[in-house]
Amino acid sequence: MALSIANNVVSLNAQNNLNRANSKLAQSVERLSSGLKVNRGSDGPAALVISEKQRAQIAGLEQAIDNTDKAVSLVQTAEGALTEINSLLVKVRSLAIDSANAGVNDDDALASNQAEIDNILDTINRISQNTQFGTKKLLDGSAGVSGLTSDTDVTFVKANGSTTAGTYAVSVSTVGERANVEAGAVQGSALAADEVVSINGVAISLSAGLTQNEVITKINTYSAQTGVVADNGGTGGATRLYTSAFGSSSSIEVVSNVAAATTSTGLGTTALTDTGVDIQATIGGTTFVGQGNLVTATSGTAKGLTLQLATDGSDVTSTVTGAQGNVTVTDNSLVFQIGANANQTAKVAIGKATSGALGVGVAGNQFASLSEIDVTSATKAQDALGVIDAAISDVTNQRGTLGAFQSNTLASTANNLRATLENTVNAESVIRDTDFAAEITNFTKYQVLVQAGTSVLGNANQLPQQILSLLR
């Protein structure tokens, strides 16, 4: 190599290598201090892209686990309230069984049992209305499948997870009827003599001198025991009696000890009997046979939808008939985001737990729901037991649904999310985290190279001085 002063190529070469070693040393220091071997795109473009996607996934998994834990807390809140309702229903059942013990109880005991049952039902309604998670109500029906009717004569009672959201036309093809009879003669004047009228086995004593309105009032004071209401809506103003309940499970039997006449109740000494008729209605194009004035869709897209039809405004003994508008069903099931990505959700419907929505539509029963049960007679107590058992079944089935959702969906998903999170973090660590054992080796190597390069550069800068020896 020629000796020159203008260009010190050896020095330039030493500087270049020193800069490279210094850059590598700086990179090694950054990796050791940050704990990451990929700190910017230039450190590894492909690794950066993959690891950033995995970081987003990790954050999503962590939040999904948190979401699942919150969902478990909500479900446990709902089940806790249902557990208390379950306990109250067991107590109601005990009271109904006590009332069915006809050989022991008198009217006061039956009335006491009924008063306690009414109080318990109020408590059940209060629990269903007040149970909430944060501000979200859980048992009032807003967390399940709800319905809105376009006709005031139709009342949405309940639906379930089998009911498909949509709008269904409602039409009554066979009216529901109360069992009813009317006197054969119109009472035109006060009773000429004392009279005893037996209504569904309950004897009612009527004193001479009572007018028709007074007779009707006296009969209605026994309605809680007989399940029968009286008015003067019969032919020509005759006394009419009809059951409070609709349907084939309601019946009436009336007989008097005085022959029919204008100076008697007109009911006569021949027993008057009748049985109610169950409603038939079409929901969404399919006809279903109901129970009393309740109709439940048992198949099709409307399966599980229960509606109550109102009394005809012109005839208290029958329901409305014909087209009754539409019912729009909305699925308000609780939806939980339990995955790290879009649409990874699970949902559960929590049914309405009020007394009016429990024990609905028990076949052959005079009570349409838990809210209507009456134990003021042994016969009514027997029917009440059927409704109470159905209500207990409703509540326990809901608890079972929530329990299965918590165990099989939420808990299992949470376990899977934690395993996925562990593996994803490990994968991201492999790509992005610093291997300190290997990096310390690199750090030491480049540190030595920088020190050596600095020394060599100093020597290279002294080379041009050798030319001075040639100029002497």
Number of C-alpha atoms within 10 A of each C-alpha: 4 3 11 13 11 7 10 15 14 15 18 14 13 20 18 14 16 22 15 15 21 19 14 19 21 15 19 23 17 16 21 18 10 13 15 17 23 20 16 11 11 10 13 14 11 11 18 19 11 14 20 13 11 19 15 12 19 21 12 18 23 15 16 24 24 15 18 24 16 14 20 19 14 18 20 16 16 21 23 14 20 22 15 13 26 20 12 18 22 15 15 22 21 14 20 28 17 18 30 23 16 14 8 9 16 13 12 10 14 24 18 15 21 22 15 15 23 17 12 18 23 15 16 22 20 15 19 23 17 16 19 17 13 7 8 12 16 27 24 21 24 19 20 22 25 24 22 14 20 14 14 10 17 22 18 19 21 25 28 20 17 15 22 18 18 14 17 18 17 24 22 21 17 18 24 32 27 31 26 26 21 23 24 20 22 23 24 16 15 19 22 16 14 14 18 17 21 18 24 16 13 16 16 17 15 19 15 14 16 20 19 25 15 13 23 19 14 16 23 18 14 16 16 16 20 24 21 25 19 23 19 18 14 18 13 9 16 22 25 19 28 26 25 20 24 31 29 22 21 26 23 23 21 24 21 23 14 19 18 19 19 18 22 30 32 23 28 20 14 13 13 18 16 17 20 23 23 25 28 23 30 22 26 18 13 16 19 18 17 23 27 32 27 27 27 26 23 17 14 14 17 24 17 18 26 23 24 21 25 18 21 15 11 9 11 15 21 24 25 25 20 13 14 20 15 18 24 15 22 18 19 18 20 16 13 18 19 27 22 20 13 8 10 11 13 17 14 18 21 26 25 27 26 22 23 18 23 25 25 27 23 20 16 16 24 28 28 26 23 25 21 17 25 29 27 25 24 21 16 22 25 18 21 28 23 20 28 24 18 19 25 20 15 19 23 17 12 20 22 13 16 21 17 13 18 22 13 11 17 24 18 13 19 20 12 13 22 15 11 15 21 13 13 18 16 13 15 19 17 14 19 21 18 20 15 16 8 9 17 15 12 17 20 13 14 23 19 14 19 21 13 15 22 18 13 17 19 14 13 18 15 12 15 15 11 12 12 8 7 7 6 5
